[in-house]
Amino acid sequence: WLKPPQYQQQRASLRPGPLKCSLAARGGSMARVASALGAVAALVFSGALGTQVELRGSSTSRFDINDQVYVDGDLFSESSALNDNEMCHEHKGTSSFKVCGCHVKVMAHMMTECQTYEHYDTQIGKCDCSTKECDEVTLTSGYTDKFNWKAASFEIMRCKGPN
């Protein structure tokens, strides 16, 4: 291919030349990067020295060996495993819940995804450390003729405040 001379001159003028940068300009930006890295290192190092951040609930309320959640007659979770179960759980439908211990409670919901529905949301668990008995509940409703209703979801929660 033969290209016209004006095209070759135009292309040559578009080629980038060598980048010119003074050492002072580079040193300034390097100093800023070093300063930022130093600040990050200081934060990480201070965290390693014992600063504790509590991500779930209050650090004064911990689950212990007495805290247990039973769903449909079976042990669902207990003790420190409750930390990983503080959330909404779906269920095929049950009327039977039992909560033992004073640091945990369950909110049973008639609706899925722990959606509230007036009086069909029931708390199980007393959050009272002065008693050792479990709170066992069969979900019922009705004024004259009682009937069992089934929870489609339930939420495991930590009791708030001093127990």
Phi, psi and chi 1 to 4 in degrees:
 res  aa     phi    psi   chi1   chi2   chi3   chi4
   1 TRP       -  136.6  -78.0   77.3      -      -
   2 LEU  -111.8  125.9  -69.0  176.7      -      -
   3 LYS  -108.8  148.0  -63.1 -168.3  179.6 -176.8
   4 PRO   -60.9  147.6   -7.1    9.1      -      -
   5 PRO   -60.4  -33.6   -2.7    2.3      -      -
   6 GLN   -66.8  -30.2   66.8  -90.6   16.4      -
   7 TYR   -68.2  -42.7  176.3   74.0      -      -
   8 GLN   -65.7  -36.9  -69.9  176.0   -4.9      -
   9 GLN   -68.5  -39.9  -72.6  172.9   -6.3      -
  10 GLN   -64.9  -41.9 -176.3 -177.6   21.8      -
  11 ARG   -65.5  -38.7 -125.8 -178.3  121.8 -175.7
  12 ALA   -65.5  -33.3      -      -      -      -
  13 SER   -75.5  -18.0   68.0      -      -      -
  14 LEU   -87.3  -12.0  -66.5  176.6      -      -
  15 ARG   -68.9  134.5  -73.2 -171.0 -165.7  130.9
  16 PRO   -71.2  143.7   23.4  -29.2      -      -
  17 GLY   -90.1 -176.6      -      -      -      -
  18 PRO   -65.9  142.0   18.5  -25.8      -      -
  19 LEU   -76.3  127.5 -154.4   58.6      -      -
  20 LYS  -108.8  123.2  -64.9 -178.4 -178.5  175.8
  21 CYS  -144.4  131.9 -179.2      -      -      -
  22 SER   -80.6  154.1   71.1      -      -      -
  23 LEU   -65.2  -31.7  -71.6  176.5      -      -
  24 ALA   -65.2  -40.8      -      -      -      -
  25 ALA   -66.6  -41.6      -      -      -      -
  26 ARG   -66.1  -41.1  -92.5 -167.0  -79.7  170.0
  27 GLY   -62.4  -37.2      -      -      -      -
  28 GLY   -64.8  -44.4      -      -      -      -
  29 SER   -71.3  -33.6   64.6      -      -      -
  30 MET   -67.3  -35.6  -71.0  176.9   74.1      -
  31 ALA   -66.1  -38.4      -      -      -      -
  32 ARG   -65.8  -40.9  -75.3 -169.9  -64.1  -90.6
  33 VAL   -64.2  -44.3  169.1      -      -      -
  34 ALA   -63.5  -39.0      -      -      -      -
  35 SER   -64.9  -42.8  174.9      -      -      -
  36 ALA   -64.6  -42.9      -      -      -      -
  37 LEU   -63.0  -37.9  -73.5  175.3      -      -
  38 GLY   -64.2  -40.2      -      -      -      -
  39 ALA   -65.2  -42.4      -      -      -      -
  40 VAL   -63.6  -44.1  169.0      -      -      -
  41 ALA   -61.5  -39.4      -      -      -      -
  42 ALA   -64.0  -40.5      -      -      -      -
  43 LEU   -65.0  -44.6  -74.4  172.3      -      -
  44 VAL   -64.8  -43.4  169.3      -      -      -
  45 PHE   -65.7  -39.7 -174.3   66.7      -      -
  46 SER   -66.9  -32.7   70.3      -      -      -
  47 GLY   -67.7  -34.5      -      -      -      -
  48 ALA   -72.3  -17.3      -      -      -      -
  49 LEU   -87.0    4.7  -72.2  177.6      -      -
  50 GLY   124.1    4.2      -      -      -      -
  51 THR   -71.1  126.6  -56.2      -      -      -
  52 GLN  -114.4  133.5 -178.3  178.4    2.9      -
  53 VAL  -115.2  122.6  176.4      -      -      -
  54 GLU   -93.2  116.7 -178.2   70.1   30.3      -
  55 LEU   -92.5  -22.6  -64.1  178.3      -      -
  56 ARG  -120.8  111.8  -70.0 -174.8 -170.0 -127.1
  57 GLY    62.5 -161.8      -      -      -      -
  58 SER   -86.3  139.1  167.0      -      -      -
  59 SER   -75.3  -10.4   62.3      -      -      -
  60 THR   -86.1  -16.1   59.6      -      -      -
  61 SER  -111.8  110.4  174.7      -      -      -
  62 ARG  -121.4  151.5  -59.8 -154.2 -175.2  -84.8
  63 PHE   -75.6  142.9  -63.6  118.9      -      -
  64 ASP  -124.1 -175.0   62.9   26.7      -      -
  65 ILE   -63.7  -21.8 -166.7   69.8      -      -
  66 ASN   -81.9  -15.4  -62.0  -45.3      -      -
  67 ASP   -80.6  118.2  -62.7  -40.7      -      -
  68 GLN  -142.8  146.3  -59.9  172.6  -32.1      -
  69 VAL  -125.5  123.3  172.6      -      -      -
  70 TYR  -110.5  135.4  -67.9   83.2      -      -
  71 VAL  -127.6  125.1  177.8      -      -      -
  72 ASP    57.6   35.1 -150.8   14.8      -      -
  73 GLY    86.8   -8.8      -      -      -      -
  74 ASP  -109.6  144.8  -63.6  -38.1      -      -
  75 LEU   -65.4  120.3 -179.4   63.3      -      -
  76 PHE   -91.4  -46.1 -176.4   81.9      -      -
  77 SER  -161.7  155.6 -174.0      -      -      -
  78 GLU  -153.3  161.4   65.3 -180.0  -30.5      -
  79 SER    50.3 -135.0 -170.1      -      -      -
  80 SER   -66.8  -20.0   62.2      -      -      -
  81 ALA   -65.8  -19.4      -      -      -      -
  82 LEU   -63.7  -27.3  -72.0  164.5      -      -
  83 ASN   -56.1  -38.5  -71.9  -47.4      -      -
  84 ASP   -83.8   -4.6  -63.9  -31.3      -      -
  85 ASN  -115.0   11.7  -74.7  -68.6      -      -
  86 GLU   -74.7   83.5  -77.5 -173.4   88.0      -
  87 MET  -171.6 -178.4   64.2 -178.0   89.7      -
  88 CYS   -83.5  138.3 -178.2      -      -      -
  89 HIS  -127.1  135.8  -59.4  -85.0      -      -
  90 GLU   -83.8  153.0  -61.5  -70.7  -41.6      -
  91 HIS  -146.1  152.7 -163.8  -86.2      -      -
  92 LYS   -68.3  -15.5   66.1 -176.5 -177.2  -48.5
  93 GLY   124.9  118.3      -      -      -      -
  94 THR  -148.3  153.4 -176.7      -      -      -
  95 SER  -107.9   -3.8  -64.0      -      -      -
  96 SER  -110.7  121.1  172.8      -      -      -
  97 PHE  -136.3  147.2  -70.8   91.8      -      -
  98 LYS  -142.5  131.5 -178.7  166.9   91.5  170.4
  99 VAL  -125.7  126.6  174.0      -      -      -
 100 CYS  -116.0  150.1  -59.1      -      -      -
 101 GLY    95.5  165.7      -      -      -      -
 102 CYS  -110.5    7.3   61.8      -      -      -
 103 HIS  -109.5   -0.8  -58.7  108.1      -      -
 104 VAL  -133.4  148.8   64.7      -      -      -
 105 LYS  -143.9  162.1   63.1 -177.1  175.8  179.8
 106 VAL  -126.1  137.4  168.1      -      -      -
 107 MET  -110.4  113.2 -175.3   63.3   75.0      -
 108 ALA   -89.9  135.4      -      -      -      -
 109 HIS  -123.4  138.2  -60.4  -81.9      -      -
 110 MET   -70.7  -31.9 -177.8  178.7  179.0      -
 111 MET   -88.2  158.7  -52.3  -72.8  -78.6      -
 112 THR   -74.4  165.9   59.2      -      -      -
 113 GLU    57.3   27.5  -60.4  174.6   -3.4      -
 114 CYS    56.6   33.1  -64.6      -      -      -
 115 GLN   -75.9  142.3  -62.0  175.3   61.0      -
 116 THR   -81.7  151.1   59.5      -      -      -
 117 TYR  -151.4   84.0 -174.9   67.2      -      -
 118 GLU    41.4 -121.9  -64.7  178.9   17.8      -
 119 HIS   -86.6   10.9   63.1  -86.2      -      -
 120 TYR   -96.2   27.8  -70.6  101.7      -      -
 121 ASP  -118.7  122.6  -62.2  -40.9      -      -
 122 THR  -128.4  132.4  -57.5      -      -      -
 123 GLN   -89.0  132.2  177.2 -179.4  -45.8      -
 124 ILE  -118.9  129.7  -56.3   99.6      -      -
 125 GLY   117.9  131.6      -      -      -      -
 126 LYS   -92.1  -20.0  -62.6 -172.1 -173.3  -51.4
 127 CYS    54.9   37.0  -64.2      -      -      -
 128 ASP  -126.6  107.4  179.5    8.3      -      -
 129 CYS   -77.7   -3.3  -70.4      -      -      -
 130 SER   -80.4   -8.8   67.1      -      -      -
 131 THR  -123.1  148.6  179.7      -      -      -
 132 LYS  -104.1   -5.0  -64.2  -74.4 -176.7 -163.5
 133 GLU   -78.0  151.8   61.6 -172.5   53.9      -
 134 CYS   -83.3  155.6  -62.3      -      -      -
 135 ASP  -102.6  105.3 -172.6   18.1      -      -
 136 GLU  -107.9  127.4 -168.8  163.4    2.0      -
 137 VAL  -132.3  136.2  172.6      -      -      -
 138 THR  -109.0  122.0  -60.4      -      -      -
 139 LEU   -70.4  116.9  -56.7  173.2      -      -
 140 THR  -132.0  160.6   59.5      -      -      -
 141 SER  -152.0  174.3 -171.0      -      -      -
 142 GLY   111.0  148.1      -      -      -      -
 143 TYR   -90.0  -57.2  -63.6  104.5      -      -
 144 THR   -99.6  -49.4   54.2      -      -      -
 145 ASP  -101.7  110.4  -65.9  -31.2      -      -
 146 LYS   -77.9  145.2  -62.6  -76.3 -174.2 -173.9
 147 PHE  -141.3  152.5   62.7   92.8      -      -
 148 ASN   -83.8  134.9  -68.6   -7.9      -      -
 149 TRP  -112.6  151.5   61.3  -88.5      -      -
 150 LYS  -105.2  133.0  -64.7 -172.8  179.7  -73.8
 151 ALA   -80.5  130.6      -      -      -      -
 152 ALA   -91.4  -15.8      -      -      -      -
 153 SER  -154.5  158.8   61.1      -      -      -
 154 PHE  -148.6  152.4   62.2   93.7      -      -
 155 GLU  -121.4  127.8 -172.7  174.2    3.9      -
 156 ILE   -92.3  128.5  -63.8  177.5      -      -
 157 MET  -134.5  155.2  -63.7  179.2  -81.7      -
 158 ARG   -83.4  137.8 -171.3  179.7  -55.3  -94.2
 159 CYS   -68.8  142.1  -69.0      -      -      -
 160 LYS   -94.8  154.3  -57.4 -130.9 -172.4  -81.6
 161 GLY    79.5  176.8      -      -      -      -
 162 PRO   -70.0  137.9   21.5  -26.8      -      -
 163 ASN  -110.4      -  -66.0  -35.8      -      -
